[in-house]
């Protein structure tokens, strides 16, 4: 059970947003939106690229390869950011005149993460002059060395945090490089590639004395999908990229693959929002990299025929259903492993491992257990070599898990062999025999940085919605104001309601009719993954945290409450 609590008073005066509904003004002010300019999502408001180190060098490498008709091989990754970034690079380079662009993507189990020497050898069979990484490479010291030994140039494009040693690549574009002056450090890998293509476009246009150049904005649906699916913070710059991509999706101008992924998930592309990318299209794309081969997902994104894209998206939808079944079994097994842990006060961090767990699903498992325990969680599966374990770590607000692993590796040498990631998610490799040592060190290092406040799960709300404002206009205003997501959360409100009716829908969801306290009206609500009864006290009243959304059913829009948490009414 999570405690319901309200956010602190807005950081800015809501009066700065006079054109908006008072409830929305309060929400936006609490997220430091100080005026309508902060809600202007036009492309002209994007952060200028000038501060990105090596950007011009990267554009020159690509331009030289195009001018010499050399083969370029894009080295992608097996998650949604890597897949969309790979598809963006292939599509964008072809639009800009590259006559020969191929791609390779590692197999999660056989090659591991990044530009490994093994992946370089696979790329080498294609005969490239230049390898371009997307969403990886910043830690690929050995892989870059292998490429250079083979006479292949390397352009690293990445957004993960760098280690102490950078690869000896011909150019490295990563906003997290030391001394990089780019103001938005939250770009996903696909966002970094979009900026590089923009620099290449400018260079190609200058070469042709200002002639016509392709409109790269046509590819922003890929940027939006990868940005949301990678759960990077939606700072202002990322919100522009996502909103611009969503506008193209809604207008029917997205790539056939993105459209197909949304449609097989039952989403209406005309009303697509960021959550549809994160919870519908993203998981289906990720399913390919988790269970089989991400090349199938990339093929979907590169497909130009709508019927073919729907066929591939259908395959990915089937894979995602299989992934859910595997995940459900692993969750049950994880619950058994956690039986010895007191849910009221578990250790500062938890590490789990089973011999039969699927390496492509341990990241999702770690996320689910993290949500249950509100602790950093690492979940491991066996590597193919029989000697190592591959793990995924998911964290909670306030615990920078990549830094935590760095500290662990320094204070407890010999446990972690490789690691990398972000503040909230990371991957690592340890030796099988080191698991117990890792589990103890992981908990100890988390205990060093976690305050008591961090250990308690809280649903932060934006206060109440007045009874007279529960209407479709407000629900639409919230939906359409801006992309909501990581670090710019969709509004959650709270209030006391009398439950007039509740019933089970599907296998595990509860449909409700609610009456706000002191208001003579009844509202529709749904609580996902919660079975009735939600209320057990005699007067039928509860305090709920909820999102206020637009529910589209058979083409008709209605306001609806989506229940996030329930507690006793005051």
Secondary structure, 3 states (H helix, E strand, C coil): CCEEEECCCCCCCHHHCCCCCHHHHHHHHHCCCCCHHHHCCCHHHCCCHHHCCCHHHHHHHHHHHHHCCCCEEEECCCCHHHHHHHHHHHHHHHHCCCCCEEEECCCCCCCCCCCCHHHHHHHHCCCCCEEEECCECCCCHHHHHHHHHCCCEEEEECCCCCCCCCCCCCEEECCCCCCCCCCCCCCCHHHHHHHHHHHHHHHHHHHCCCCCCCCHHHHHHHHHHHHHHCCCCCCHHHHHHHHHHHHHHHCCCCCHHHHHHHHHCCCCHHHCCHHHHHHHHHHHHHHHHHHCCCHHHHHHHHCCCHHHHHHHHHHHHHHHHHHHHHHHHHHHHHHHHHHHCCCCCCCCEEEEECCCCCCCCHHHHHHHHHHHHCCEEEEEEECCCCCEEEEEEECCCCCCHHHHHHHHHHHCCCCEEEEEECCCEEEEEEEHHHHHHHHHHHHHHHHHHCCCHHHCCEEEECCCCCHHHCCHHHHHHHHHHCCCECCECCCCEEEEEEEEEEEEECCCEEEEEEEECCCCCCEEEEECCCCCCCCCCCCCEEEEEEEEEEEEECCEEEEEEEEEEEEECC
